[in-house]
Amino acid sequence: MRVVFMGTPDFAVPALHALVNAGYPVVGVVTQPDRPRGRGGRIQPPPVKQAALRMGLPVLQPVRVRDDYFIEQLRELKPDIIVVAAYGQILPPSILYLPPRGCVNIHASLLPRYRGAAPIHRAIMNGERETGVTIMLMDEGLDTGDILLQQAVSIEETDNAGVLHDRLALLGAELLLKALQLLKQGNLRRHPQEDSLATYAPPLTREDEIINWEKAARDLYNQIRGLDPWPGARTWWEGKVLKVWRVSIKGEGNPVNGVIPGQVVTAGEEVLVATGKGYLSLQEVQLQGGRRLPIADFLRGHNLVPGTVLGR
């Protein structure tokens, strides 16, 4: 099968490697245009482009996939199938129905749960204990196509979004090869999604990053690890943004008496912050303009004292 691969971030790279290593003829790789990244704002190619060039694969970077010129380029590649993994643009019908075997997508959830752009972050932030990968046949809806294969994985108590992302990326690559093998053998069955069970994972917003200390410690713990390593949960201290990267829960479920949510209760060997229910022990933080630091290193250079109220 002649394969066109469409993907952009790190999540898609293992799938591209898997296709090439398995001997599939990848006749083109489509990815987003190079864009400014990092503090310096330097123009950098996306991870999929970097991987494709290392493997000697032809790369296309259309600004808009709906442009007639790009669609004609796709036709000239004569793909039997298009594999999509976190590409970043909605595909029009002119692309979805171009290859004879359709467009197959790797989605990082157990569809129909967590349709949308941020399934990994949202699953952790919502305290889910299980997620997985779905290989689906794309249609014109938002992650609504027929399911081809699925596999579940546990979300461990200590997983953050980065750890789970890497695990699901590798699983997605493995499951993709299995799906393509079954497709070649004529043994791949389609299963329509049950729309009544659908939930959604909308893109992250700046509001999702803000720590509301009035919430329970458990909810904040899930929020913080669900935003690590990107974009990070944040609060304020002395007029500056303080990102909170790692915490542990203390006194879960216990009411907090005599202090207000966000108040630092102890700041010695341990920094305990009151929440709406229970306490969080800060493990790793980052003050605006600084580096991520273990809390012990942070305290050596910053006077965070009991009675301080974060978030103001």
ABEGO torsion letter per residue (X at the ends): XBBBBBBABAAAAAAAAAAAAAGBBBABBBBBBBBBBEAAGBBBBBAAAAAAAAAGBBBBBBABAABAAAAAAAAAAGBABBBBBGAGBBBBAAAAAABAAEBBBBBBBBOABGBEABAAAAAAAAGBABBEBBBBBBBABBGABBBABBBBBBBBAABBAAAAAAAAAAAAAAAAAAAAAAAAAGABBBBBBBAAABBBBBBBBAAAABBBAABBAAAAAAAAAAAOAOAEBBBBBGGBBBBBABBBBBGBGBBBBGBBBGBBABBBABBBBBBABEBBBBABBBBBGBBBBBAAAAAAABBBBBGBBBGX
